[in-house]
Amino acid sequence: MEISIMKAVLEENDDRAQEITDLLKKKQILLLNLISSPGSGKTTLLERTVEHFKNRYSIAVIEGDITTARDAERLEKYNIPLVVINTDGACHLNSMSVKKALQKIDLDNLDIIFVENVGNLVCPSEFNIGENAKVAILSTAEGDDKPAKYPLLFRESELMILNKTDLIPYTNFNKKSFYMDLEKINKNLPVIETSCTKNLGLSKWFEWVEQKTIDGGVIK
């Protein structure tokens, strides 16, 4: 019974996700789904990204969180469309909630939407929200074993950002072990090493976003 219920939930989610994909393709909008544990640096990465692209692209952010709007409040200074989705305990965003959030945004004057998913390495990986790509973000402070322990995210993602690399000397993060595990799971997954606080590696992330807009043909 539980298997049938979960199958029905995923099928309904996929149906709504396809509607989002079709809508954003028609509107020529890129949707990137950022997934990580809490504290990995997603919001700081978004701050740096919006600041970099704000004069070139029209950007909106959908913030997913269990409670509060604190992450969204950090982005208010950029004067961009922001929609907060509080899941009230759910560990991920689904396509139904994202579709409702899109109704609050002027899609006719938009180029890129970043979704900051709920802090979790498991559930968000299972749910398609109509994104052009999932981006996995991991901080070195979390440990090098996360790809081995939570492989689905690293299989589903098109890019991985290894953040807070400046903290490696102060942790037991083993880069060799990390990359060996990652290669076993998804040898084709590109990794960008960054430190958002030190502005290291961010240019490669910006280039990836730029290339994604070109490859998808989504920019007006």
NUBAPA-929561 format. One record per residue: residue number from 1; x, y, z of N, C-alpha, C in turn. Coordinates in steps of 0.1 Angstrom, whole numbers. Each point is the difference from the previous one (the first is absolute). Last residue first. Example, Ala and Ser with C-alpha at 12.3 -4.5 7.8 and 13.67 -1.06 7.14 Angstrom:
2
REC num   npx   npy   npz  capx  capy  capz   cpx   cpy   cpz
REC   2   128   -22    71     9    11     0    -8    11     8
REC   1     3   -57    -1    -9    12     0     9    12     0
END
This chain:
220
REC num   npx   npy   npz  capx  capy  capz   cpx   cpy   cpz
REC 220   163   352  -235    -7     8   -11    11     8    -8
REC 219     9   -48    26     1    15     2    -6     7   -12
REC 218     5   -48     4   -11     5     7     0    15     2
REC 217    28   -40   -20    -7    10    -9   -12     7     7
REC 216    34   -34    16   -14    -2     0    -8    10    -9
REC 215    48     3     3    -4   -14    -4   -15    -2     0
REC 214    16    41    16     3    -1   -14    -5   -14    -5
REC 213    -2    10    46   -10     8    -7     2    -1   -15
REC 212    31   -21    27   -13    -7     1   -10     8    -7
REC 211    43    18     5    -1   -10   -11   -13    -7     0
REC 210     7    31    34     0     7   -13    -1   -10   -11
REC 209     7   -16    43   -14     5    -1    -2     7   -14
REC 208    44   -15    11    -9   -11    -2   -15     4    -2
REC 207    33    32    10     1    -4   -13    -9   -12    -3
REC 206     2    16    44    -6    10    -9     0    -4   -15
REC 205    24   -26    31   -14    -2     2    -8    10    -9
REC 204    46     5     2    -3   -13    -8   -15    -3     2
REC 203    18    37    24    -1     3   -15    -3   -13    -8
REC 202     7    -2    47   -14     4    -4     0     3   -14
REC 201    39   -14    29    -7    -9    -9   -13     4    -6
REC 200    16    26    43     9   -10    -7    -9    -9    -9
REC 199    -9    37    35    -1     3   -14     9    -9    -9
REC 198    -9     0    49    13     5    -5     0     3   -15
REC 197   -39   -16    23     5    11     9    13     6    -5
REC 196   -19   -38   -22    -8    12    -2     4    12     8
REC 195    25   -43   -21    -1     6    14    -8    13    -3
REC 194     8   -49   -31    -2    14     3     2     3    15
REC 193     4   -38   -45     4     2    14    -1    15     3
REC 192   -25   -35   -36     6    13     1     3     2    15
REC 191   -11   -44   -35     1     5    14     7    14    -1
REC 190   -29   -39   -34    10    10     2     0     6    14
REC 189   -15   -50   -19    -5    12     7    12    10     2
REC 188     1   -46   -19    -1    12   -10    -5    12     7
REC 187     5   -43    22    14     4    -5    -1    12    -9
REC 186   -30   -22    39    -3     8   -12    13     6    -5
REC 185     0   -33    35   -14     3    -1    -4     7   -13
REC 184    45   -11    12    -7   -13     0   -15     3    -3
REC 183    29    36     6     2    -6   -13    -8   -13    -1
REC 182     0    23    41    -8     7   -10     2    -6   -14
REC 181    27   -15    36   -14    -4     2    -9     6   -11
REC 180    45    13     1    -1   -15    -4   -15    -4     2
REC 179    11    44    13    -1    -2   -15     0   -14    -4
REC 178     4     9    47   -13     6    -6    -1    -2   -15
REC 177    40   -13    22   -11    -9     3   -13     5    -6
REC 176    37    28    -3     2   -12    -8   -11   -10     2
REC 175     0    40    26    -4     2   -14     2   -12    -8
REC 174   -10     7    53    10    -7    -9    -4     1   -14
REC 173   -10    26    51    -5    -3   -14    11    -5    -8
REC 172    -4    15    48     6   -13    -4    -4    -4   -14
REC 171     7    53    19    -9   -12     1     7   -13    -3
REC 170    18    45    -3    -5     0    13   -10   -12     2
REC 169    22    12   -42    10    -2    10    -4    -1    14
REC 168   -32     8   -35     6   -13    -1    11    -2    11
REC 167   -28    40   -13    -1    -6    13     7   -14     1
REC 166    -6    27   -40     9     7     8     1    -6    15
REC 165   -32   -13   -34    13    -7    -1    11     7     8
REC 164   -51     5    -7     8     2    12    13    -7     0
REC 163   -35   -20   -35     2    14     6     8    -1    13
REC 162   -12   -27   -48     6    -3    13     4    13     6
REC 161   -37   -15   -39     8    11     6     5    -5    13
REC 160   -21   -25   -47     2     1    14    10    11     4
REC 159   -36   -17   -43    11     7     4     1    -1    15
REC 158   -34   -21   -24     8     3   -12    13     7     4
REC 157   -34   -36    29     5    13    -2     8     2   -13
REC 156   -18   -42    20   -10     8    -7     5    14    -4
REC 155    27   -32    25    -4    -6   -13    -9     9    -8
REC 154    12    12    43    12     1    -8    -2    -7   -14
REC 153   -34    -3    34     2    14    -4    11     2   -10
REC 152    -7   -43    19   -10     4   -10     2    15    -4
REC 151    27   -24    35     4     0   -14   -10     6   -10
REC 150    15     0    52   -12     5    -7     2     1   -15
REC 149    34   -18    28   -12    -2     9   -13     4    -6
REC 148    43     6   -22    -2   -14     2   -13    -3     8
REC 147    13    45    -8    -4    -7   -13    -3   -14     3
REC 146    17    25    37   -14     2    -3    -4    -6   -14
REC 145    43     2    28    -7   -12    -3   -14     2    -5
REC 144    35    33    15     2    -5   -13    -8   -12    -4
REC 143   -12    42    36     8   -12    -1     0    -5   -15
REC 142   -17    43    20    -9   -11     2     6   -14    -1
REC 141    22    43    -8    -2    -2    14    -9   -12     3
REC 140     9    17   -44    11    -9     5    -2    -3    15
REC 139   -42    11   -32    11     7     6    10   -10     6
REC 138   -37    -2   -43     5    -6    12    11     9     6
REC 137   -42    -2   -40     9     8     7     4    -7    13
REC 136   -25   -10   -52     3    -4    13    11     9     6
REC 135   -39     5   -40    14     4     4     2    -5    15
REC 134   -36   -10   -46     2     0    15    15     3     2
REC 133   -31    16   -44    11    -8     6    -1     1    15
REC 132   -34    16   -28     9    -3   -11    11    -8     5
REC 131   -49    -1    25    13     7    -2     7    -4   -12
REC 130   -43   -15    23     0     7   -13    13     7    -4
REC 129    -8   -26    40    -8    12     1     0     7   -13
REC 128    10   -53    22     2     9   -11    -9    13     2
REC 127    19   -36    38   -12     7    -6     5    10   -10
REC 126    29   -28    27   -10    -9    -5   -11     7    -8
REC 125    36    22    25     6    -7   -11   -11    -9    -8
REC 124    -8    24    42    -1     8   -12     5    -7   -13
REC 123     2   -24    43   -13     2    -6     0     9   -12
REC 122    43    -7    23    -7   -12    -4   -13     3    -8
REC 121    32    30    23     8    -6   -11    -8   -12    -6
REC 120   -12    50    26    -2   -14     1     7    -7   -12
REC 119   -21    50    14    13    -6     3    -1   -15     3
REC 118   -33    27   -34     1    -2    14    13    -8     3
REC 117     1    29   -45    -8   -11     6     2    -1    15
REC 116     4    39   -37     8    -4    11    -8   -10     8
REC 115     0    19   -53    -8    -6    11     9    -4    11
REC 114     1    37   -43     7    -9     8    -9    -5    11
REC 113    -6    21   -52    -6    -2    13     9   -10     8
REC 112     3    36   -46     5   -11     8    -7     0    13
REC 111   -14    31   -35    10    -9    -7     4   -12     8
REC 110   -44    39    -5     9    -7     8     9    -9    -9
REC 109   -44    27    -5    12     8     1    11    -6     8
REC 108   -42   -21    -8     2     7   -13    12     9     0
REC 107   -19   -24    38     9    -8    -8     3     6   -14
REC 106   -15    16    51    -2     5   -14    10    -8    -9
REC 105   -20   -19    48    11     7    -6    -4     3   -15
REC 104   -26   -26    32     2    13     6    12     8    -6
REC 103   -13   -44   -13   -12     8    -3     2    14     6
REC 102    31   -35     8     2     6   -13   -12    10    -4
REC 101    -2   -28    39     9    11     2     2     8   -13
REC 100   -25   -40     0    -8    11     6     9    13     2
REC  99    21   -39   -17   -10     5   -10    -8    12     6
REC  98    28   -24    29     8     9    -9    -9     6   -11
REC  97   -18   -32    29     2    12     7     8    10    -8
REC  96    -9   -42   -18   -12     7     2     2    13     7
REC  95    36   -31    -7    -4     8   -12   -13     8     2
REC  94    30   -11    43    -5    -8   -11    -5     9   -11
REC  93    38     1    44   -10     7    -8    -5   -10   -11
REC  92    19   -15    50     4     3   -14   -11     9    -6
REC  91    -2   -21    44    14     1    -2     5     3   -14
REC  90   -45    12    35     4    -8   -11    15     2    -4
REC  89   -23    26    34     5   -13     4     4    -9   -11
REC  88   -19    44    -8    -7    -4    13     4   -15     3
REC  87    14    31   -38    -6   -14    -2    -6    -5    13
REC  86     9    50   -25     2    -7    13    -7   -14    -1
REC  85    19    37   -37    -9   -11     2     4    -6    13
REC  84     7    50   -27     4    -9    11   -11   -11     1
REC  83    20    37   -39   -12    -7     5     5   -10    10
REC  82    17    47   -29     3   -10    10   -13    -7     4
REC  81    24    37   -39   -11    -7     4     4   -12     9
REC  80    32    42     1    -4   -10   -10   -13    -7     5
REC  79    33    35    21   -12     4    -6    -4    -9   -12
REC  78    38    -1    33     2     0   -14   -12     4    -8
REC  77     1    -6    48     8    12    -4     3     1   -15
REC  76   -22   -38    23    -9    11    -3     8    13    -5
REC  75    17   -45    16     0     4   -14    -8    12    -4
REC  74     3   -20    44    13     4    -3     2     4   -15
REC  73   -41   -16    18     2    13     4    15     5    -3
REC  72   -14   -45    -9    -6    10   -10     3    14     5
REC  71    11   -34    30     9    -1   -12    -4    10   -11
REC  70   -27    -5    39    13     7     3     9     0   -12
REC  69   -48   -13    12     4     5   -13    14     6     1
REC  68   -31   -41    30     6    13    -2     3     4   -14
REC  67    -7   -53     9    -6    12     6     9    12    -2
REC  66     8   -39   -25   -10    -5     9    -8    11     7
REC  65    22     9   -48     4    -2    13   -11    -6     9
REC  64    16    20   -53    -7   -10     7     6    -2    14
REC  63    -2    40   -42     7    -5    12    -9   -11     7
REC  62     8    25   -51   -10    -7     9     8    -7    11
REC  61    12    43   -36     4   -11     9   -12    -5     7
REC  60    16    30   -48    -9    -2    11     5   -12     8
REC  59    19    38   -41     1   -12     9   -11     0    10
REC  58    21    22   -49   -11     2     9    -1   -13     8
REC  57    47    17   -23   -12    -8    -1   -11     5    10
REC  56    40    25    -5     0    -7   -13   -13    -7    -2
REC  55    15    23    40    -1    11   -10    -1    -7   -14
REC  54     4   -27    40   -12     9     1    -1    10   -11
REC  53    34   -37    11    -9     0   -12   -11    11     0
REC  52    32    -7    37     8     0   -12    -8     2   -13
REC  51   -20    -2    43     8    12    -1     8     0   -13
REC  50   -24   -38    11   -10    11    -3     8    13    -2
REC  49    25   -37    15    -5    -2   -13    -9    11    -5
REC  48    16    -2    45    11     3   -10    -4    -1   -14
REC  47   -31   -12    33     3    15     1    11     3   -10
REC  46   -11   -45     4   -11     8    -7     3    15     1
REC  45    28   -29    25     2    -2   -15   -10     8    -8
REC  44    -7    -1    46    12     9    -3     4    -2   -15
REC  43   -34   -28    16    -5    14    -1    12    10    -3
REC  42    10   -47     5    -9     3   -11    -4    15    -1
REC  41    30   -27    32     3    12    -7    -8     4   -12
REC  40    -2   -37    35    10    -3   -10     5    13    -7
REC  39   -35    -8    36    13     5     3    11    -2   -10
REC  38   -42   -33     0     0    13     6    15     4     3
REC  37    -4   -34   -40    -4     0    14    -1    15     5
REC  36   -10    -7   -51    11    -3     9    -5    -1    14
REC  35   -14    15   -56    -3    -9    11    13    -3     8
REC  34   -25    33   -41    11    -1     8    -3    -9    13
REC  33   -19    10   -53    -4    -5    13    12    -3     9
REC  32   -15    32   -46    10    -8     6    -4    -4    14
REC  31   -21    20   -50    -3    -3    14    11   -10     6
REC  30   -10    38   -44     8   -11     5    -4    -2    15
REC  29   -29    20   -44     5     3    13     8   -13     5
REC  28   -31    13   -41    14     1    -1     7     4    13
REC  27   -48   -11   -11     4    13     4    15     3    -1
REC  26   -18   -42   -11    -7     9    -8     4    15     3
REC  25    17   -35    27     6     0   -14    -6    10    -9
REC  24   -18    -5    43    12     7     0     8    -1   -13
REC  23   -40   -25     5    -3    15     1    13     8    -1
REC  22     3   -47     0    -6     5   -13    -3    15     1
REC  21    16   -22    39    10    -1   -10    -5     6   -13
REC  20   -31    -5    35    10    11     3    10     0   -11
REC  19   -30   -35    -2    -7    12    -3     9    12     2
REC  18    16   -42    13     1     2   -15    -8    12    -4
REC  17    -1   -11    45    14     5    -4     1     1   -15
REC  16   -40   -18    19     1    15     2    14     5    -4
REC  15    -6   -46    -3    -9     6    -9     0    16     1
REC  14    25   -27    30     6     0   -13    -9     7   -10
REC  13   -17    -7    44    11    10     0     6     1   -14
REC  12   -31   -34     6    -7    13     0    11    12     0
REC  11    16   -44     4    -6     2   -13    -7    14    -2
REC  10    18   -14    42    11     4    -9    -6     2   -14
REC   9   -30   -14    33     5    13     3    11     4   -10
REC   8   -17   -43    -3   -10     9    -4     5    15     2
REC   7    26   -36    16     0     1   -15    -9    10    -5
REC   6     0    -9    46    11     8    -4     2     1   -15
REC   5   -35   -27    17    -2    14     4    11     9    -5
REC   4     4   -47    -5   -10     6    -9    -2    15     2
REC   3    27   -24    31     7     1   -13   -10     6   -11
REC   2   -17   -10    43     9    12     1     7     2   -14
REC   1   -27   -39     4    -8    12     0     9    13     0
END
